[in-house]
Amino acid sequence: MLRKVALPYMKKVTIYDLAKSLNISSATVSRSLNNHPSISEKTREKVLAKAKEVGYRTNKFASNLSKQQSNTIGVIVPKLNSYFMSTVLSGIEKVANDNGYNLIISQSLESKNKEILNTKTLYDSGVDALLVSLAYETDTYDHFMRFIEQKIPLLFFDRVFDIPNCPIIVIDNELAAYEATEHLIQQGCKNIVHISGNFKRNVYTERKNGYKKALKEYTGKFNEANCVEHDLNPENVDEIVQFVKSSKKKIDGLFISSDTFAVHCVKALQNAGYKIPEDIKIIGFNNDPITMVINPTLTTIDYPGYKMGVLAGQSIINHLKGNIDIESANSIILKHKIITRESTQL
């Protein structure tokens, strides 16, 4: 039979405990720990040695609170299990860590209500700045107003709102979609379908506009029915297969706004008897690693997620340090490129 053993309570060592044991003032201890120039090297070394001996840990929260800053940046993303978003977060984290900042990362799971809750939590946590990529459902920005009113830096990336004095970092989604559609046309596609996400989000409306523009310029025609709004959930990939099968006019090209969903479409269509690219040519978006694993390999648009994260982190931190004023920069547009692979080439 197992017995419950009560663990001894370990009292946290404070600067007052250090001061008492060294017979000096708490102010002298504090200045020694913070390398203040008024403290001699001998005293500082004595304090540091005693702190190490008794296991003292600096209370950074209290220290930052006295300076009215937390050295913490909040980040809200739609989902953490996205390759693209993970590369963005890696870029932000690299810059933050290099500059002595911590991140509090939360995900909205595409829910407006969860995004509102996350925003409140991060505000109450006292973050110095907030970086946001919006959820599918978000259609208003009222929940961000407390940051704007309190002049807490707010920056949107990828999925964005156009709010005065809040910079955005994006790629030219319309041009990228234009080039993706143009590529399919140049490969001989006559009836191209665009599979998109929620049109509430800028990235998807802009990609639809680019798709539409390319079709009108090259063919003079645009069929609204060929622009499919979808949740891009792989579990619902059969809906696209049925759409392709039921089309009165043979569909020979798919431009899909997600590499992950595009790969599932490739597999599902192959299982339904279609040959890729002979019967249908497919292009995705983001340049996820999965595009190189699928057979045939997937043509895609390279979206520089890590670079976006680095730029977002640098912009916010340089603003916090007073080096730049991000409110003067309305938008920053990163370059994309098309990567041609087997799914669109015979």
Salt bridges, closest charged atoms under 4 A:
ASP17 OD2 - LYS11 NZ 3.26
GLU41 OE2 - ARG44 NH2 3.18
GLU53 OE1 - LYS50 NZ 3.56
ASP98 OD2 - LYS94 NZ 2.57
GLU110 OE1 - ARG159 NH1 2.73
GLU115 OE2 - HIS143 NE2 2.85
ASP124 OD2 - LYS120 NZ 2.77
ASP139 OD1 - LYS112 NZ 2.88
GLU179 OE1 - HIS336 NE2 2.96
GLU224 OE2 - LYS208 NZ 2.59
ASP231 OD1 - HIS230 ND1 3.12
GLU239 OE1 - HIS230 NE2 2.94
ASP325 OD1 - HIS319 ND1 3.82
